[in-house]
Amino acid sequence: MGKPGAFLDVERKTHDERDVRQTIADFDEFALPLSEELQREQASRCMMCGVAFCQSGIGFGAARTSGCPLHNLIPEWNDLLYRGLWDDAAARLSLTNPFPEFTGRVCPALCETACNLGLSDDATTIRDNERAISDHAWATGSASARPLPAPAEDAPRVAVVGSGPAGLAAAWELARLGLRVTVFEKSDAPGGLLMYGIPNMKLPKEVVSRRVELMRESGIAFECGADACDAAVASRLTGGEFDAVVVAAGAGAARTLRCPGADRPGVTLAVDYLTSSTKSVVSGEAPAITAAGLDVVVVGGGDTGTDCVATALRQGAKSVTQLEFLPAPPEERAKDNPWPEWATLKKVDYGQLEAIALQGEDPRLWATNTLEVLPAEVDGEPGGEDAPVGGLRIVSLDWSHGKPEPVAGTERTIDAQLVLIAMGFSGPESAVLQSLGVECEPFRDGVRPTSATSDSEGHRVAATGEVPVFAAGDARSGSSLVVNAIADGLACAQEVASALL
């Protein structure tokens, strides 16, 4: 699709970004989209592929899935965008993805990894094209950015626990299918990690809020400050007020350090830190947790670690260091990581770029392990067990034999008055599942809900109550990407609707 042969003449051009010395001065979005004319030109690079791997969503080898898990009809809306048929492109995109304004900003573009053009050239700018289509639809009031028809007054009622990407997707799809939906969110605002777990400079909160408002206009109710672990809330969910319950509470059980001193004041989970920062940005009030004037150490890589680095810089940290347990990935594809597998490459994201500009070097220490969280000094002497963090004792690791081995003579200490733990999540919080009578089973280093069927793709879970309970997203399968959570939320909604309608 697109203009035949355009990829031979048009070079790949992604969105621009504001100068890093400007971005660290505020929490405004750092991306600068191309003009609509230039974006159409980029869409023209899409080829007439016989097999469009970009929309496959298939796992090639042991690496991350390549291709879109939502199976977006990418070549079709690329062609429509190239031809300037914006509304048609938005309609085609909305067939598979209800929230392109989210994925067009925060998805790691699995589709571009699988782009056929990427085998021998630079891939098509699929994610930027997706965002451009979505932004145009919102700006012009296209049909894909309008409310859904109201459900019938006697339609089955479904409760959705959690309003992250999986919960919102399940709620939207259930409403689209004609069911009455109420979303229960324990926080003070809907959106889950989209609202508070992803910083404003990467996903502006007005983008989340306008989607939630559109969902309200579509008849979807939101109850905030409603924690499913509360007995009164759990009683409502399982007591017959609803015909089914969807648990989409995310993977909230965060991994943390397992070393002496890990519970010292100043050792903070990344999700708590990012939530504090975003609430401050939204409210205009001082953050509950701040990096201002402190030596900050971020333990863990990935997108969350990068977001912590960028947030700490904006808050005025004295210094920021990021510890990576694994060795640095290669600069180019390894022979055992061929296309169309997800390319395991060293990535320098916006947070690292900002740190390099401000501090003069990449903040990451690769293949490094934390041995001990050290106390701050009190009157010139090391503090006791209750003293706040003052530093970390770390050691370099040798991965040459396939497993981490401490390198002799590399133990050292680094200053830290704030340590942010960005080590991922082990799965859903068991308390949420237990409050709803959902049976759990061990999974990885945490738990997950026990399936009620032998079908591994099924979303209904084993529960003690009479109201059927389903699970979606990270609450069902463990921590993953926003796009995977959306896909699973949509699939779960279809299963619920099939059971009730």
Secondary structure, 3 states (H helix, E strand, C coil): CCCCCHHHHCCCCCCEECCHHHHCCCCCCCEECCCHHHHHHHHCCCCCCCCCHHHCCECCCCCCCECCCCCCCHHHHHHHHHCCCHHHHHHHHHCCCCCHHHHHHHCCCHHHHCCHHHHCCCCCCHHHHHHHHHHHHHHHCCHHHCCCCCCCCCCCEEEEECCCHHHHHHHHHHHHCCCEEEEEECCCCCCCHHHHHCCCCCCCHHHHHHHHHHHHHCCCEEEECCCCCCHHHHHHHHCCCCCEEEECCCCCEECCCCCCCCCCCCEEEHHHHHHHHHHHHHHCCCCCCCCCCCEEEEECCHHHHHHHHHHHHHCCCCEEEEECCCCCCCCCCCCCCCCCCCCCCCCCCHHHHHHHHHHCCCCEECCEEEEEEEECEECCEECCCCCCEEEEEEEEEECCCCCCEECCCCCEEEECCEEEECCCEEECCHHHHHHCCECEEEECCEEEECECCCCCCCCEECECCCCCEEECCHHHHCCCCHHHHHHHHHHHHHHHHHHHC
